[in-house]
Amino acid sequence: VADPQWERHLVTAVLMAQPSAVLMGPSVLHGFGCQTQIPGALWVASPQPLPTNMIGVKWVAKPHAWFREFAPGTTLYGMPSLTPQQALDDAQAFPMAAWMPDEDDIDMHEVRRFSP
């Protein structure tokens, strides 16, 4: 991307690389205002094989069964996204060493507000 502010094209690039990509984890919680911690990258679930490395994207390999169980409940930044409750449920069901939310940092009122 020739635009010096390439970050604004990140979602488009993610969806071009992996059309079935789904926002997950801390990107969802922060994007919906459920936590104040800012993730260092856009967390994206992708079926295997993972797309190429992209600056600003944390690809997380998920099996096809995960995409059935955690079907995107909403959109965020113009791409399919888990709801905040789905992001928390995913973190509990499939703990990742790289990310596990700290209960003290989660605004459960906001989680309920944005999760049907």
C-alpha positions in Angstrom: 0.0 0.0 0.0 1.5 3.3 -1.0 -0.5 5.3 1.6 1.9 6.5 4.3 -0.9 5.7 6.8 -1.1 2.1 5.8 -2.7 1.1 9.1 -6.1 2.4 7.9 -6.0 -0.4 5.2 -5.1 -3.2 7.6 -8.7 -4.7 7.7 -8.9 -4.6 3.9 -5.5 -6.4 3.6 -6.5 -9.0 6.2 -9.8 -9.8 4.3 -7.9 -10.0 1.0 -5.4 -12.4 2.5 -8.0 -14.5 4.3 -11.7 -13.8 3.4 -12.9 -16.0 6.3 -10.9 -14.1 8.9 -12.7 -13.2 12.2 -11.7 -10.6 14.7 -11.1 -12.1 18.1 -9.6 -11.7 21.6 -8.3 -8.4 22.9 -9.1 -6.7 19.6 -12.8 -7.4 20.1 -12.8 -6.4 23.8 -10.9 -3.1 23.1 -12.9 -2.3 20.0 -16.2 -2.5 21.9 -14.8 -0.5 24.8 -14.9 -3.5 27.2 -11.3 -3.1 28.2 -8.8 -0.2 28.3 -5.7 -2.2 27.4 -4.8 -1.5 23.7 -3.7 -4.7 21.9 -0.4 -4.4 20.1 -1.9 -6.0 17.0 -5.2 -6.8 15.4 -6.0 -10.3 16.6 -7.5 -12.4 13.8 -8.7 -16.0 13.8 -7.9 -17.8 10.6 -8.3 -21.4 9.4 -5.0 -23.2 8.6 -2.8 -22.6 6.8 -2.2 -19.1 8.2 -1.7 -16.3 5.7 1.7 -14.6 5.3 2.9 -12.4 8.1 1.5 -8.9 8.2 2.7 -6.1 10.3 0.1 -5.2 12.9 -1.8 -8.6 12.7 -1.6 -11.5 15.2 -2.9 -14.5 13.2 -4.3 -17.3 15.4 -4.9 -20.6 13.7 -8.3 -22.1 14.5 -9.8 -25.4 13.3 -12.9 -25.3 11.1 -15.0 -26.6 14.0 -14.1 -23.3 15.9 -15.6 -21.3 13.1 -18.9 -23.2 13.4 -18.9 -23.0 17.2 -17.9 -19.3 17.3 -19.7 -18.0 14.2 -19.2 -14.2 14.1 -21.9 -12.5 16.0 -21.3 -9.0 14.7 -18.9 -6.9 12.7 -16.2 -4.5 13.9 -14.0 -2.2 11.8 -16.0 -3.6 8.8 -15.1 -7.2 9.2 -16.7 -10.3 10.9 -16.1 -10.3 14.6 -16.9 -12.2 17.7 -19.1 -10.4 20.2 -17.3 -9.5 23.5 -19.0 -12.4 25.2 -17.9 -14.8 22.5 -14.3 -13.4 22.9 -14.4 -14.2 26.6 -16.0 -17.6 26.0 -13.3 -18.4 23.4 -10.5 -17.4 25.9 -12.0 -19.7 28.5 -12.6 -22.6 26.1 -9.2 -22.3 24.3 -6.7 -20.6 26.7 -3.8 -19.1 24.9 -0.5 -18.4 26.6 -0.3 -15.2 24.6 -3.6 -13.8 25.8 -5.9 -14.4 28.7 -8.0 -11.5 29.9 -7.5 -10.2 33.4 -11.0 -10.0 35.0 -10.1 -6.7 36.7 -9.6 -5.2 33.2 -12.9 -6.2 31.7 -16.0 -4.1 31.9 -18.8 -6.7 32.1 -21.5 -4.1 31.7 -20.1 -3.3 28.3 -19.7 -7.0 27.4 -23.4 -7.6 28.1 -24.4 -4.4 26.3 -22.7 -5.5 23.0 -23.4 -9.2 23.2 -26.9 -10.3 22.3 
